Amino acid sequence: MLQQDIDINSINPARFLQQQFGWTLQRIAEEMEYSDSIVRQWSNGYCNPSQRAKRDAYRVWKENIKLN
């Protein structure tokens, strides 16, 4: 089920896109045009994503909900 109300400041891009679409971390990295390594770090909580990464995740989400 796709979430409709998004608080962009509170999302973790990797976890958010996995929950919304069931994507692998590799697919998330490809869709967002980020390295697999950084996406894994976000997913594991080793580092926090930047505001830019959060905006990019939101953009990817918006583009892909239109396709589903």
N, C-alpha and C positions, 0 to 999 in steps of 0.2 A: 504494500500500500504506500502510495506516495504522500509525503507530508506536504501540506499546502502553506502553512505559516512558518517561515524560516527566520530565525534570529541569526543573521550572518556572523555576528560577533562571537557567538557561543559555539559555533560548529567546529568539529574536527573534520577536515575535508575527507580524509581516508575513511573514517568511521561513518560519516554521513552518507557518502556515495555508496559504500558497501550496504548500508541499511536500506537505502532507497532503491538500489538497482541490483544488489547481489553481486556486484563486480569484484573481481580479484584486485589486489593491490597493483599488479602490473597493468591491468586495464585502466585503473584510475590514473596511474602515472601517464599512460599514453593519452588518455582523454584530456588531462589537464596540462600535458606537455611539461611534466616535471620528471625528475629522475626516480627510478624505482627506490633508490636508497632513501631519499627524503620522505617519500610516501610511507615507507616502512617505519621510519623514525616517528612520523606523526601517529601512525596506527599503534605503535608500541608505547607511545607517550614519552619517548626519549627527547623530543624537542617539540616546541609549539609552532604551529603554522603562522605565517605572517598574515596580516590583513589582506595583502594581495592574493595569497593562496586561498583564503576564505572567499574572496570575491570571485576568483577563478572557479572554485568548486561550485559556487552559486550559479555562475554562468553555464558551466557544464550541465548542472542539474536542470536549469531552465531549458537549455537546448534539447536535452534528452527526454524531458517529460512530454514535449511536443511530439516526439517520435513514438511514444507508447500509447 
